[in-house]
Amino acid sequence: MSKRKRGLGVVRFRKDTKKYVTDFYDNLGHRHVKTIGTNHSEALYELEEQRNMKRSPDGINKEVLFQTFAEAWLKRKIVMVKEATQVSYEGIVKNHLIPYFGNANLSEITRANIKDFLKDKVVSGKLKKKTIRNILIVLSEILDEALDDELIANNPYPHKINKQITQITQNQGKSNGKENGDTTFKKIDCLQTNEIILFLNACQDHKEDPQNYSLFYTAIFTGARRGELLALQWGDIDWNRKQIHIRRSLYKTKFQIPKSKYSVRAIDIEDRLLTILKQHRKRQTEIRLRAGSKWVDNDLIFCQKDGSPLDADNLYHRDFHRILKRSGIRRIRIHDLRHTFASILIAAKHSPKYIQNQMGHGSIQITMDLYCHLMEEVHEGAADKTASVIFGSGNVMVTGQEKGVTADSQPLDLFGSGGLI
């Protein structure tokens, strides 16, 4: 990228408005034209203030470019984090920080520059608030390290900037006709009861890999994330306690620990899933015997025909999309099968705390934020049901009875009391 124009700035008199303006390029090479008024001395004072903002403290190395230091920081940092985090850091530094701050010397970056950067990111409307926070966290870490290396006299990062993110986002949301900007969770999507059956039937089509049925059945009835699902090993199944243990995740053919300590969990499973997994294991044993010495023994439940890990992108773009099309269901994400599991737990009237543990959420607030609206739908008429404890069910009209919902309704039964699909 070419170096932006810089200068000490000038004071000009505009004949059309008959007012003085300052014309100034900041530390990052961004131009600022500001109308001052009819007082020439006041305009000169304003320009001098802008110049003072650009000066660096004595004794500080003024020649180290942000881009040079940020790239060196990135090389040191990525060897200490997981691969997914490496990709995130590289994207932040190369796509956001260097394009904006890259040509500035470290010692020239000011608090005002960072606030302008924040405003640009929010006003563009292209990034979620969480993404903007992550960008600013990386920026702060880079500047902290520059301070430790005595390349800057102080870290100009505004420590109350998170509050400013919320304020700007809310204001931007109002101007776009949104109630809370992007501070709320997006509405989730999940398969309805009839769609689950359609989807699983499509998995059993003769053109499909038989493994797809057991894989996607497991996804729907465990809520495991895609990486967790593909990293499952036979040793993770407790056949006696009827549980699947989530202990690792797969990212780009590499096993790693799950995204947080809460993701390490035991998910309760029912007899139907256990039977499906036993059938799948028998089928996989036959494939392994045919493969012989070519079999890669990772003990994976779901794998390629040589035992090696499945490709997550192929699973999504090839198998999953093909099954959706065959079933006639709208385009959703594999992650929406996780939401489907949550909706099943809610329909079965499990407690929010149990749902939190099964989903592996870090807090019950996350669970409530994501699925509160589903809980509200399930609990229509709950107040009448509660009152019936005191007054008896015979004297209480149940809200929603016209919809076929009664106070004595049983938890959702997707398949009835019969056998497998």
C-alpha positions in Angstrom: 0.0 0.0 0.0 1.3 3.4 -0.9 2.2 5.8 1.8 -0.6 8.3 2.5 0.0 12.0 2.2 1.1 13.8 5.3 1.7 17.4 6.3 1.7 20.0 9.0 -1.6 21.4 7.8 -2.7 24.8 6.8 -5.2 27.5 7.7 -7.3 28.7 4.7 -10.0 31.4 4.4 -13.0 30.4 2.4 -14.5 33.2 0.4 -17.8 31.5 -0.1 -18.5 31.1 3.7 -16.2 33.9 4.8 -14.7 31.6 7.5 -11.4 30.1 8.3 -10.8 26.3 8.0 -8.0 24.0 9.1 -6.8 21.5 6.5 -4.8 18.8 8.3 -3.6 15.2 7.7 -3.5 13.2 10.9 -0.9 10.6 12.0 -2.4 7.9 9.8 -2.5 10.1 6.7 -6.3 10.7 6.9 -7.3 14.2 5.9 -9.4 16.4 8.2 -11.0 19.7 7.1 -12.6 21.6 9.9 -14.5 25.0 9.8 -13.4 27.2 12.7 -15.1 30.6 12.3 -14.2 34.2 11.5 -11.3 34.4 14.0 -7.9 33.7 12.4 -6.1 33.4 15.7 -8.6 30.7 16.8 -8.0 28.8 13.6 -4.2 28.9 14.1 -4.6 27.7 17.7 -6.7 24.8 16.5 -4.1 23.8 14.0 -1.4 24.0 16.6 -3.4 21.6 18.8 -3.6 19.1 15.9 0.1 19.4 15.4 0.7 18.7 19.1 -1.3 15.5 18.8 1.0 14.3 16.1 4.3 14.8 17.9 5.9 11.9 19.7 7.5 12.0 23.2 11.2 12.5 23.4 13.3 9.4 23.7 10.9 7.2 21.7 11.8 5.4 18.5 9.7 7.3 15.9 10.6 5.2 12.9 8.9 1.8 13.6 5.9 1.4 11.4 2.8 -0.2 12.9 2.8 -2.7 10.0 6.3 -3.9 10.7 5.7 -4.4 14.4 2.2 -5.9 13.9 3.5 -8.5 11.4 6.4 -9.4 13.8 3.8 -9.7 16.7 1.6 -12.0 14.6 4.5 -14.4 13.9 5.3 -14.6 17.6 1.6 -14.9 18.7 0.3 -17.6 16.3 2.7 -20.3 17.5 1.1 -20.1 21.0 -2.6 -20.4 20.0 -4.9 -23.0 18.4 -5.2 -23.1 14.6 -8.6 -21.6 14.5 -7.4 -18.6 16.6 -4.4 -18.3 14.3 -6.7 -17.8 11.3 -8.7 -15.2 13.3 -5.6 -13.2 14.3 -4.2 -13.3 10.8 -7.5 -12.0 9.4 -7.7 -9.2 11.9 -4.2 -8.0 11.4 -4.0 -8.2 7.6 -7.6 -7.2 6.8 -8.4 -4.6 9.4 -5.5 -3.2 11.4 -2.7 -2.9 8.7 -5.0 -1.3 6.1 -5.9 1.4 8.6 -2.8 1.9 10.8 -0.1 0.2 8.7 1.7 3.4 7.4 1.8 5.1 10.7 4.7 5.0 13.1 3.8 3.3 16.4 4.6 6.4 18.4 2.2 8.5 16.2 -1.0 6.5 16.9 -3.3 8.4 19.3 -6.5 7.7 21.2 -8.4 9.8 18.7 -7.1 7.6 15.9 -8.4 4.5 17.6 -11.8 6.0 18.3 -12.0 7.1 14.6 -11.1 3.5 13.6 -13.9 2.2 15.9 -16.4 4.6 14.4 -15.5 3.6 10.9 -16.0 -0.1 11.6 -19.3 0.4 13.4 -20.8 2.9 10.9 -19.9 0.6 7.9 -22.4 -1.9 9.3 -20.5 -4.9 7.9 -19.2 -6.3 11.2 -20.9 -7.8 14.2 -20.2 -6.2 17.6 -18.3 -9.3 18.7 -16.0 -9.1 15.7 -15.3 -5.4 16.4 -14.4 -6.3 20.0 -12.0 -9.0 18.8 -10.3 -6.6 16.5 -9.8 -4.0 19.3 -8.5 -6.7 21.7 -5.8 -7.6 19.2 -5.0 -3.9 18.6 -4.6 -3.4 22.4 -2.4 -6.5 22.7 -0.1 -5.2 19.9 0.2 -1.8 21.5 0.8 -3.3 25.0 3.7 -5.3 23.6 5.1 -2.2 21.9 4.9 -0.4 25.3 6.8 -3.3 26.9 9.5 -3.0 24.1 9.7 0.7 24.9 8.7 1.7 21.4 5.9 3.9 22.7 5.7 6.0 25.9 2.1 4.8 26.7 -0.6 2.7 25.3 -3.2 5.0 23.6 -5.9 2.3 23.6 -9.0 3.8 25.4 -9.8 1.3 28.2 -13.5 2.4 28.3 -13.9 1.7 24.6 -16.2 -1.3 25.1 -18.9 1.1 26.4 -18.4 3.3 23.4 -18.9 0.3 21.1 -22.3 -0.4 22.7 -23.3 3.3 22.5 -22.3 3.7 18.8 -23.9 0.3 17.9 -27.2 1.2 19.6 -27.2 4.6 17.9 -26.5 3.0 14.5 -29.2 0.5 15.2 -31.8 3.2 15.8 -30.8 5.0 12.6 -31.3 1.7 10.7 -34.7 1.2 12.2 -33.5 -1.6 14.5 -34.3 -1.7 18.2 -31.0 -2.8 19.6 -28.6 -2.7 16.7 -26.7 -6.0 16.7 -26.6 -6.4 20.4 -29.2 -9.2 20.4 -28.8 -12.7 19.2 -30.0 -13.4 15.7 -33.2 -15.5 15.5 -32.2 -19.2 15.3 -33.4 -21.7 12.8 -34.1 -25.4 13.6 -36.0 -28.3 12.0 -39.6 -28.8 13.0 -40.9 -32.3 14.0 -42.1 -33.2 10.5 -38.8 -31.8 9.0 -36.7 -34.0 11.2 -38.4 -37.1 9.9 -38.2 -35.9 6.3 -34.5 -35.1 6.7 -33.6 -38.5 8.3 -35.6 -40.3 5.6 -33.6 -38.5 3.0 -30.4 -39.7 4.7 -31.5 -43.3 4.2 -31.9 -42.8 0.4 -29.9 -45.6 -1.4 -27.7 -42.9 -3.0 -26.4 -41.8 0.3 -23.5 -43.1 2.3 -25.1 -45.3 5.0 -22.9 -43.4 7.5 -24.8 -40.2 6.9 -27.9 -41.5 8.6 -26.1 -42.3 11.9 -24.0 -39.2 11.7 -26.8 -36.7 11.2 -29.1 -38.6 13.6 -26.3 -38.2 16.2 -26.0 -34.5 15.4 -29.8 -33.9 15.9 -30.0 -35.9 19.1 -26.8 -34.8 20.9 -26.5 -31.2 19.7 -22.7 -31.7 19.2 -21.0 -29.0 17.2 -19.6 -30.1 13.8 -16.0 -30.3 15.0 -17.0 -32.2 18.1 -19.1 -34.6 16.1 -16.3 -35.4 13.7 -13.8 -36.0 16.6 -16.0 -38.5 18.4 -14.3 -41.8 19.2 -15.9 -45.1 20.1 -14.3 -44.8 23.5 -16.4 -41.7 24.1 -19.6 -43.7 24.4 -20.6 -45.0 27.8 -23.0 -47.8 26.7 -24.1 -48.5 30.3 -24.9 -44.9 31.4 -26.2 -44.0 28.0 -24.0 -41.0 27.5 -21.6 -39.6 24.8 -18.6 -37.7 26.2 -17.4 -34.6 24.3 -13.6 -34.5 24.9 -12.1 -33.0 21.7 -12.9 -31.2 18.5 -11.6 -31.6 14.9 -10.4 -28.5 13.0 -8.8 -29.0 9.6 -8.0 -32.6 10.2 -6.3 -31.8 13.5 -7.7 -32.7 16.9 -7.7 -30.1 19.6 -9.4 -29.4 22.9 -13.0 -28.0 22.7 -13.6 -24.3 22.5 -14.1 -23.9 26.3 -14.1 -25.9 29.5 -17.9 -26.0 29.4 -17.8 -27.8 26.1 -16.2 -30.8 27.8 -19.5 -32.6 28.8 -21.5 -35.8 28.9 -24.6 -35.8 26.8 -27.5 -38.1 27.7 -28.7 -40.3 24.8 -31.6 -42.6 24.4 -31.9 -46.3 23.4 -32.8 -45.6 19.8 -29.5 -43.7 19.2 -27.5 -46.4 20.9 -29.1 -49.0 18.6 -28.2 -46.9 15.5 -24.6 -46.5 16.7 -24.3 -50.3 17.3 -25.5 -50.9 13.8 -23.1 -48.3 12.4 -20.2 -49.9 14.3 -21.0 -53.3 12.9 -21.0 -51.8 9.4 -17.7 -49.9 10.0 -16.0 -53.1 11.3 -16.7 -54.8 7.9 -15.3 -51.8 6.1 -12.2 -51.9 8.3 -11.6 -55.5 7.6 -11.8 -54.9 3.9 -9.3 -52.0 4.1 -6.8 -54.2 6.0 -3.4 -52.5 6.5 -4.6 -49.3 4.7 -7.0 -48.6 7.7 -5.9 -45.5 9.7 -6.9 -46.4 13.3 -8.1 -43.2 14.9 -11.0 -45.0 16.7 -13.3 -42.5 15.0 -17.0 -43.1 15.0 -17.5 -41.1 11.8 -14.7 -41.3 9.3 -13.7 -41.9 5.7 -13.4 -45.4 4.2 -9.8 -45.7 5.3 -10.5 -44.5 8.9 -9.1 -41.0 8.4 -11.1 -37.9 9.6 -13.9 -36.6 7.5 -13.5 -33.2 5.7 -15.9 -30.8 7.5 -16.4 -28.6 4.4 -17.2 -31.6 2.2 -19.7 -32.8 4.7 -21.5 -29.5 4.7 -21.3 -28.4 1.1 -21.7 -31.9 -0.5 -23.6 -34.4 1.8 -25.6 -32.0 4.0 -26.8 -29.8 1.1 -27.7 -32.8 -1.1 -29.8 -34.3 1.7 -31.6 -31.0 2.3 -32.4 -30.7 -1.4 -33.7 -34.3 -1.6 -35.9 -33.8 1.5 -37.4 -30.6 0.2 -36.3 -28.6 3.3 -35.1 -25.0 3.1 -31.3 -24.3 3.2 -30.1 -24.4 6.8 -26.6 -24.8 8.4 -25.3 -28.0 10.1 -25.1 -25.8 13.2 -28.9 -25.5 13.1 -29.1 -29.3 13.9 -27.6 -28.2 17.2 -30.4 -25.7 17.7 -32.8 -28.5 16.8 -31.5 -30.6 19.7 -32.1 -27.6 22.0 -35.7 -27.3 20.7 -36.3 -31.0 21.4 -35.0 -30.6 25.0 -37.3 -27.6 25.5 -40.3 -29.4 24.0 -39.5 -32.2 26.5 -39.8 -29.6 29.2 -36.3 -30.0 30.7 -35.0 -27.3 33.0 -32.9 -24.5 31.5 -29.9 -25.6 33.7 -30.1 -29.1 32.3 -30.3 -27.7 28.7 -27.3 -25.5 29.5 -25.2 -28.5 30.6 -26.2 -30.6 27.6 -25.5 -27.8 25.1 -22.1 -27.0 26.8 -22.9 -23.3 27.2 -20.6 -21.2 29.4 -23.6 -19.7 31.3 -27.3 -20.2 31.6 -27.7 -16.6 30.3 -26.4 -17.8 26.9 -29.0 -20.5 26.9 -31.8 -18.2 27.8 -30.7 -15.5 25.3 -30.7 -18.1 22.5 -33.8 -20.2 23.3 -36.0 -18.1 25.5 -38.5 -17.5 22.7 -38.9 -21.3 22.2 -39.4 -21.8 25.9 -42.2 -19.2 25.9 -43.9 -21.0 23.1 -43.7 -24.4 24.9 -45.0 -22.9 28.2 -48.2 -21.3 26.9 -50.9 -22.1 29.5 -48.3 -22.8 32.1 -50.0 -20.3 34.6 -53.3 -22.2 34.3 -51.4 -25.5 34.8 -49.8 -24.1 37.9 -53.2 -22.9 39.3 -54.6 -26.4 38.8 -52.3 -27.6 41.5 -54.4 -25.6 44.0 -57.9 -25.6 42.5 -57.8 -28.9 40.5 -57.7 -29.4 36.8 -61.4 -29.9 36.5 -62.2 -26.2 37.2 -59.5 -24.6 35.2 -59.7 -23.8 31.5 -56.3 -24.6 29.8 -55.0 -21.9 27.6 -54.1 -23.2 24.1 -56.6 -26.1 24.3 -58.0 -25.2 21.0 -54.6 -25.8 19.5 -54.6 -29.4 20.9 -52.5 -28.5 23.9 -53.6 -29.6 27.3 -52.2 -29.3 30.8 -51.6 -33.1 30.7 -49.8 -33.1 27.4 -46.8 -35.5 27.3 -43.3 -34.5 26.1 -42.7 -34.4 22.4 -42.6 -37.8 20.8 -41.1 -37.5 17.3 -41.5 -41.1 16.3 -44.3 -42.5 18.5 -43.9 -45.6 20.6 -42.9 -47.8 17.6 -39.6 -48.7 16.2 -37.0 -46.8 14.3 -37.6 -44.7 11.2 
